Amino acid sequence: MGSLSAIVVWLAPYILSMAAFLIFLEQINYLKKKRFVPGPGLVLPFIGNAISLVRNPTEFWDLQSAMAKSSDMGFSVNYIIGRFIVFIRSTDLSHKVFANVRPDAFHLVGHPFGKKLFGEHNLIYMMGQEHKDLRRRIAPNFTPKALSTYTELQQYIILKHLKSWMESSESNTKPFPLRLLCRDMNLETSQNVFVGPYLSGESRTRFEVDYNFFNVGLMKLPIDLPGTAFRNARLAVSRLVETLAVCAEDSKTKMKTGDEPTCLVDFWMQDAIREITAAEEAGEKQPPPHTSSIEIGGHLFDFLFASQDASTSSLLWAVTLLDSHPDVLNRVRKEVSGIWTPESDKLITAEQLREMQYTEAVAREVVRYRAPATLVPHIAGEDFPLTDTYTIPKGTIVFPSVYESSFQGFVDADRFDPDRFMEERQEDRVYKKNYLAFGAGPHQCVGQRYAINHLVLFIAMFTSLFDFKRDRTDGCDEITYVPTICPRDDCRVVLSLRCRRFPKLS
């Protein structure tokens, strides 16, 4: 025992010297990459500013924004768990990143450690012709006919959950938070719209448990060890993809019979079956690309990830902003009541949805004012000249901020003003480059029409069915990350029934 202690004492100066040398090299490497760009002068060894990011993401990104504003460069830098990061505030520079998603420039990752979570071969990471081919196959999922099918499914689930909120023992008298309620509603909506009847019973329950594991792991450090939240999330993603692959296989079987599509995967598999059949008739030995059930399961999960939490964020901010802008709320109610009422016992049709122009303007302004996915992480595959004076080093995680762009260019951008999206002003066209909530370039969100429809339907039904009042406390509307942004108090409201009764739908 004594000899072991002696060895440790003898080695200690060397170990400490080596650690000090590694820390010194790390700081030098960071400063070499940072150069003259705004950012912290020194960073904690090895972990950088990861603790402050996890502890208070809002404060961390606010600080990055403040540093980016401190110069006319339009971006700032930092260091997290051995990774150099660049935060981009400038809209023009963000567009430069979005327009250069290719092997020798930027790789979209969706999450700083997304490849560890999602795997290597999902839609998020595709580029070039392969990506174009897949988007072409996805396009039939969002035709007017498909979207009309989805609006029916969306409304049944929205009404089901709104009714359960009203029947809660806390309604009418006590405020209660909407975040988890909206999340559960959106998860059921996504399940029904994306895979319809193919997910039921035990598989649906397991799906919800696994998605919760995934959601928790998104906000944790990427420590991939047994029992950690990140490991649980990674394993949950694998199970979710396998479950969705079974749904895709079942849909293929149904679409082979010639039945009409009833959900998104049916529209997708209807075209896939045509391609597979044509390939078989032509004597091709290999099935067409992007038609295997396991691959489609992965892409369905991409859709779920892209829509689920972003939609929850927008619903919460819609309630928050309508409560604090009664003039906007009154205009929404007036427009909707002239088109649809709960007492009609009918769903909102696709034609009626298109008539709700002001309500759609409100939805678009909610998405601009509180862009749910505030940052779109990319990784620099090679050194990239971002400006004439600064080159982003290879391996850097780059964060174009769509949130920051939303407050640039627009008239009186800090004001919640849905009229900016009406025909008279058309700021969505005039300042199109600043409206980045759905991305830009080759990876622009293919389901944005679906997302806006969902938000409009929720606003129309929620405001028609309920009188609602926010439980306002100090800081309740401050932004928090979960992982998309929502009000800090999870949007606590008091609800009471506004109409005579809920719609009676068969």
C-alpha positions in Angstrom: 0.0 0.0 0.0 2.8 2.3 0.9 4.6 1.7 -2.4 1.4 2.5 -4.3 1.1 5.8 -2.5 4.7 6.6 -3.2 4.2 5.9 -6.9 1.1 8.3 -6.9 3.1 11.0 -5.1 5.9 10.5 -7.6 3.6 10.7 -10.6 1.4 13.6 -9.4 3.7 16.4 -10.6 3.9 14.8 -14.1 0.1 14.3 -14.2 -0.6 17.8 -13.1 1.9 19.2 -15.6 0.4 17.2 -18.4 -3.1 18.4 -17.5 -1.9 22.0 -17.4 -0.3 21.6 -20.8 -3.5 20.1 -22.3 -5.5 23.0 -20.8 -3.0 25.5 -22.2 -3.2 23.9 -25.7 -7.0 23.9 -25.5 -7.1 27.6 -24.7 -4.6 28.4 -27.4 -6.7 26.4 -29.9 -9.9 28.2 -28.9 -8.3 31.7 -29.1 -6.8 30.8 -32.5 -10.3 29.9 -33.8 -11.9 32.9 -32.1 -9.5 35.5 -33.4 -11.2 38.9 -33.2 -14.8 37.7 -33.1 -16.9 38.6 -30.0 -17.0 35.8 -27.4 -15.6 34.8 -24.0 -11.8 35.5 -23.7 -11.2 32.2 -21.8 -13.3 29.1 -21.3 -13.5 26.4 -18.7 -11.2 23.4 -19.5 -12.8 20.6 -21.6 -16.5 21.5 -20.9 -16.4 25.2 -21.9 -19.7 26.9 -21.2 -21.8 23.7 -21.3 -23.0 24.1 -17.6 -24.4 27.6 -18.2 -26.1 26.3 -21.5 -27.8 23.4 -19.7 -28.6 25.4 -16.5 -30.1 28.4 -18.2 -30.4 28.1 -22.1 -32.3 31.4 -22.3 -29.6 33.4 -20.6 -26.9 31.6 -22.5 -28.4 32.5 -25.9 -29.3 36.0 -24.9 -25.6 36.5 -24.0 -24.6 35.1 -27.4 -27.0 37.6 -29.0 -25.7 40.5 -27.0 -22.1 39.6 -28.0 -23.1 39.4 -31.6 -24.7 42.8 -31.4 -21.6 44.3 -29.8 -20.0 44.6 -33.2 -21.1 44.9 -36.8 -19.9 41.4 -37.7 -23.3 39.8 -37.0 -22.0 36.8 -35.1 -20.3 35.6 -31.9 -18.4 32.5 -30.7 -18.2 30.2 -27.7 -17.0 26.7 -26.7 -19.0 23.7 -25.4 -17.7 20.3 -24.5 -14.7 20.5 -26.8 -16.6 22.0 -29.7 -16.1 25.5 -31.0 -19.5 27.1 -31.8 -20.5 30.2 -33.9 -23.8 32.0 -33.2 -25.1 33.9 -36.2 -27.4 36.9 -35.7 -27.1 38.4 -39.2 -29.9 37.3 -41.6 -27.7 37.5 -44.6 -25.1 35.3 -43.0 -27.8 32.8 -41.9 -28.9 32.6 -45.5 -25.3 32.0 -46.5 -25.3 28.9 -44.2 -28.7 27.6 -45.4 -27.7 28.0 -49.1 -24.5 26.1 -48.6 -25.7 22.8 -47.2 -23.4 20.4 -49.1 -20.5 17.9 -48.3 -17.8 20.6 -48.6 -19.6 23.3 -46.6 -22.3 22.9 -44.0 -24.2 19.8 -42.8 -27.6 20.3 -41.2 -27.7 18.4 -37.9 -31.0 19.6 -36.3 -29.4 19.1 -32.9 -25.8 19.7 -31.7 -25.4 16.0 -31.1 -28.2 14.9 -33.5 -26.3 12.1 -35.3 -25.8 10.3 -32.0 -29.5 10.5 -31.4 -31.0 10.1 -34.8 -28.4 7.9 -36.6 -26.5 8.8 -39.8 -29.1 8.3 -42.5 -32.1 10.4 -41.8 -33.7 13.1 -43.9 -32.0 15.8 -41.9 -28.5 14.8 -43.0 -29.2 14.2 -46.7 -27.8 16.5 -49.4 -27.6 16.9 -53.1 -29.5 14.7 -55.5 -30.4 12.1 -52.9 -32.1 14.7 -50.8 -34.0 16.1 -53.9 -35.2 12.6 -54.8 -36.5 12.0 -51.3 -38.3 15.4 -51.2 -39.9 14.6 -54.5 -41.3 11.4 -53.0 -42.5 13.3 -49.9 -44.3 16.0 -51.9 -47.6 13.9 -52.4 -48.0 13.9 -48.6 -48.8 17.6 -48.6 -51.1 18.1 -51.6 -54.4 19.9 -51.1 -56.2 16.5 -51.0 -53.8 15.2 -48.4 -54.0 18.3 -46.3 -57.8 18.2 -46.4 -57.7 14.7 -45.0 -55.4 15.8 -42.2 -57.5 18.7 -41.2 -60.4 16.3 -40.3 -58.0 14.2 -38.2 -56.5 17.3 -36.6 -59.9 18.7 -35.6 -61.2 15.5 -34.0 -58.1 15.3 -31.8 -58.2 19.0 -31.0 -61.9 18.9 -30.0 -61.3 15.7 -27.9 -58.6 17.3 -25.9 -60.2 20.7 -25.5 -63.3 18.9 -24.1 -61.1 17.0 -21.6 -59.5 20.4 -20.5 -63.0 21.8 -19.9 -64.0 18.7 -17.9 -61.0 19.0 -15.7 -61.8 19.7 -12.0 -59.6 22.8 -12.2 -61.5 24.5 -15.1 -63.6 27.5 -14.5 -62.0 28.4 -11.2 -58.3 27.5 -11.0 -55.4 28.3 -13.4 -53.6 25.4 -14.8 -50.6 25.1 -17.2 -51.3 24.2 -20.8 -47.8 23.0 -21.9 -48.0 19.3 -21.2 -51.7 19.3 -22.2 -50.8 20.8 -25.6 -47.8 18.4 -26.0 -50.1 15.4 -25.4 -52.7 16.8 -27.8 -50.0 17.3 -30.5 -48.5 13.9 -29.9 -51.8 12.2 -30.5 -52.5 14.5 -33.5 -49.1 13.6 -35.0 -49.7 9.9 -34.4 -53.2 10.0 -36.1 -52.1 12.2 -39.0 -48.9 10.5 -39.7 -49.7 6.8 -39.2 -53.5 6.8 -38.5 -54.9 3.4 -37.7 -51.6 1.5 -37.7 -50.6 2.6 -34.2 -52.9 1.4 -31.5 -53.2 -0.2 -28.1 -49.9 -1.2 -26.4 -47.8 0.2 -29.3 -49.3 3.6 -28.8 -48.7 3.6 -25.1 -45.1 2.5 -25.6 -44.7 5.2 -28.3 -45.7 7.9 -25.9 -43.3 6.6 -23.2 -40.4 6.5 -25.7 -41.1 9.9 -27.0 -40.9 11.3 -23.5 -37.5 9.6 -23.1 -36.4 11.3 -26.3 -37.7 14.7 -25.3 -36.0 14.6 -21.9 -32.7 13.5 -23.5 -32.7 16.4 -26.0 -31.9 18.9 -23.2 -29.2 16.8 -21.5 -25.4 16.6 -21.9 -24.5 14.0 -24.5 -23.1 11.5 -22.0 -23.8 8.1 -23.7 -23.6 5.8 -20.6 -26.1 3.3 -19.3 -28.9 4.9 -17.3 -28.2 8.5 -18.5 -31.0 10.5 -20.1 -29.0 10.8 -23.3 -28.6 7.0 -23.6 -32.3 6.5 -22.8 -33.2 9.0 -25.6 -30.9 7.3 -28.1 -32.4 3.9 -27.4 -35.9 5.3 -27.5 -35.3 6.8 -31.0 -34.4 3.3 -32.2 -37.6 1.8 -30.8 -39.7 4.6 -32.2 -38.2 4.2 -35.7 -38.9 0.4 -35.5 -42.5 1.1 -34.4 -43.0 3.5 -37.3 -41.5 1.1 -39.7 -44.1 -1.5 -38.8 -46.8 1.2 -39.5 -45.2 1.8 -42.9 -45.3 -1.9 -43.7 -48.9 -2.2 -42.7 -49.8 0.8 -44.8 -48.1 -0.8 -47.9 -50.2 -3.9 -47.4 -53.4 -1.7 -47.3 -52.4 0.5 -50.2 -51.8 -2.6 -52.4 -55.6 -3.3 -52.1 -56.4 0.1 -53.7 -58.0 1.6 -50.6 -58.2 5.4 -50.3 -55.5 7.0 -48.1 -56.6 7.9 -44.6 -53.3 9.4 -43.2 -49.9 10.7 -44.2 -48.1 7.3 -44.5 -50.9 6.1 -46.8 -50.4 8.9 -49.2 -46.7 8.2 -49.1 -47.0 4.4 -49.5 -49.6 4.8 -52.3 -46.8 6.3 -54.5 -44.2 4.0 -53.1 -46.3 1.0 -54.1 -46.5 2.3 -57.7 -42.7 2.7 -57.8 -42.1 -0.8 -56.4 -44.6 -2.4 -58.8 -43.1 -0.6 -61.8 -39.6 -1.7 -60.8 -40.8 -5.3 -60.4 -42.5 -5.3 -63.8 -39.3 -3.9 -65.3 -37.3 -6.9 -63.8 -35.2 -4.7 -61.5 -33.8 -6.8 -58.7 -33.4 -4.0 -56.2 -36.4 -2.0 -54.8 -36.5 1.8 -55.7 -34.5 4.0 -53.3 -36.3 5.4 -50.2 -39.0 2.8 -50.2 -37.8 0.4 -47.4 -40.1 0.4 -44.4 -37.3 0.9 -41.9 -36.0 4.0 -43.8 -39.5 5.4 -44.0 -39.9 4.8 -40.3 -36.8 7.0 -39.8 -38.2 9.7 -42.0 -41.6 9.6 -40.2 -39.7 10.2 -37.0 -38.0 13.2 -38.6 -41.5 14.6 -39.3 -42.5 13.9 -35.7 -39.5 15.6 -34.3 -39.9 18.6 -36.7 -43.6 19.1 -35.9 -44.3 18.0 -32.4 -42.5 20.4 -30.1 -42.5 23.3 -32.5 -46.3 23.0 -32.8 -46.6 22.9 -29.0 -44.6 26.0 -28.7 -46.7 27.9 -31.2 -50.0 26.9 -29.5 -48.8 28.1 -26.2 -47.6 31.5 -27.6 -50.9 31.9 -29.5 -52.8 31.6 -26.2 -50.4 33.9 -24.5 -50.4 36.6 -27.2 -54.1 36.5 -27.8 -54.7 37.0 -24.1 -52.4 40.1 -24.0 -53.8 41.5 -27.2 -57.6 41.6 -26.7 -58.1 43.6 -29.9 -56.5 40.8 -32.0 -58.6 38.2 -30.1 -61.8 40.1 -30.8 -61.0 40.2 -34.5 -60.3 36.5 -34.6 -63.5 35.7 -32.9 -65.5 37.9 -35.3 -63.9 36.4 -38.4 -64.3 32.8 -37.2 -67.9 33.2 -36.0 -68.9 34.4 -39.5 -67.5 31.2 -41.0 -67.9 28.4 -38.4 -69.6 27.9 -35.0 -69.3 25.0 -32.5 -73.1 24.7 -32.5 -73.1 23.7 -36.2 -71.9 20.3 -35.2 -69.7 20.3 -38.2 -65.9 20.4 -38.7 -64.2 23.3 -40.4 -63.9 22.5 -44.1 -60.8 23.1 -46.2 -62.7 26.0 -48.0 -63.7 27.6 -44.6 -60.1 27.3 -43.4 -58.9 29.3 -46.4 -61.5 32.0 -45.7 -60.0 32.6 -42.2 -57.4 35.1 -43.6 -57.0 37.2 -40.5 -56.7 34.1 -38.2 -54.0 32.8 -40.5 -52.2 36.1 -40.3 -52.3 35.8 -36.5 -50.8 32.3 -36.8 -48.0 33.5 -39.1 -47.3 36.4 -36.7 -47.2 34.0 -33.7 -44.6 32.0 -35.6 -42.6 35.1 -36.5 -42.8 36.7 -33.1 -41.9 33.5 -31.2 -40.2 31.3 -33.7 -40.4 27.9 -31.9 -37.1 26.4 -33.1 -35.0 29.5 -32.5 -31.7 28.0 -33.8 -30.9 25.6 -36.7 -27.6 23.8 -35.9 -25.2 23.0 -38.7 -21.7 21.6 -38.7 -18.9 23.0 -40.9 -17.7 20.0 -43.0 -14.7 22.1 -44.2 -13.2 25.5 -43.5 -15.8 28.0 -44.8 -15.2 31.7 -45.5 -18.3 33.3 -43.7 -17.1 36.8 -44.4 -14.2 38.5 -46.2 -12.3 38.5 -42.9 -13.4 35.4 -41.0 -13.3 31.7 -42.0 -15.3 29.2 -39.9 -13.0 26.3 -39.0 -13.9 22.8 -40.0 -15.9 20.9 -37.3 -17.5 24.1 -35.9 -21.1 23.9 -34.8 -22.9 26.8 -36.4 -26.2 28.2 -35.1 -28.1 30.5 -37.5 -30.7 32.2 -35.3 -34.1 32.4 -37.0 -35.4 34.1 -33.9 -33.0 37.0 -34.3 -33.9 37.3 -38.0 -37.6 37.6 -37.1 -36.9 40.9 -35.4 -35.0 42.4 -38.3 -36.4 44.1 -41.4 -40.1 43.9 -40.5 -41.9 47.2 -39.7 -41.9 47.8 -36.0 -40.6 44.3 -35.6 -40.8 44.2 -31.8 -44.6 44.7 -32.0 -47.1 41.8 -32.3 -49.0 42.9 -35.3 -50.8 40.2 -37.5 -51.8 42.9 -40.0 -48.3 42.8 -41.4 -49.3 39.5 -43.0 -52.5 40.8 -44.6 -52.9 41.6 -48.3 -52.5 45.3 -47.8 -49.0 45.1 -46.3 -47.6 41.7 -47.4 -44.6 41.9 -45.2 -44.2 38.1 -45.6 -43.2 38.9 -49.2 -41.5 42.2 -48.7 -39.3 40.8 -45.8 -39.3 37.2 -47.0 -35.6 36.8 -46.3 -36.2 37.6 -42.6 -39.1 35.1 -42.2 -36.9 32.0 -41.4 -39.1 30.1 -38.9 -39.5 27.4 -41.5 -35.9 27.5 -42.7 -34.6 28.4 -46.1 -32.7 26.7 -48.9 -32.9 23.0 -49.9 -33.9 22.0 -46.3 -36.8 24.4 -46.0 -39.7 22.8 -44.1 -41.8 20.7 -46.5 -44.7 20.6 -44.0 -45.1 24.3 -43.3 -48.6 24.5 -44.8 -49.6 21.6 -42.5 -48.1 23.4 -39.5 -49.9 26.7 -40.2 -53.2 24.8 -40.8 -52.9 23.1 -37.4 -52.3 26.4 -35.6 -55.2 28.1 -37.4 -57.5 25.3 -36.5 -56.5 25.4 -32.9 -56.9 29.2 -32.6 -60.3 29.1 -34.3 -61.6 26.3 -32.0 -59.9 27.4 -28.8 -61.2 31.0 -29.1 -64.7 30.0 -30.1 -65.1 27.4 -27.4 -63.4 29.1 -24.4 -63.1 32.3 -22.6 -59.6 32.3 -21.1 -57.5 34.4 -18.8 -53.8 34.1 -18.2 -52.6 33.8 -14.6 -50.1 36.6 -14.9 -47.2 36.5 -12.5 -43.8 38.3 -12.7 -41.8 36.9 -15.6 -44.5 34.4 -16.7 -44.0 35.3 -20.4 -40.3 35.1 -20.3 -38.8 32.6 -22.8 -37.7 29.2 -21.6 -36.3 26.3 -23.6 -38.0 22.8 -23.4 -36.4 22.3 -26.0 -38.4 24.7 -28.2 -39.4 27.9 -26.5 -42.4 28.4 -24.4 -43.6 30.8 -21.7 -41.7 30.4 -18.4 -44.9 29.5 -16.5 -46.0 26.9 -19.1 -48.9 29.2 -20.0 -51.1 29.0 -17.0 -54.8 29.9 -17.8 -58.3 29.8 -16.3 -60.8 28.4 -18.8 -64.5 28.7 -19.0 -66.9 27.5 -21.7 -67.9 30.4 -24.0 -70.3 28.6 -26.3 -73.5 26.8 -25.3 -71.9 23.3 -25.8 -69.2 21.4 -27.6 -69.8 20.2 -31.1 -71.6 16.9 -31.4 -69.6 14.9 -34.0 -70.3 11.4 -35.0 
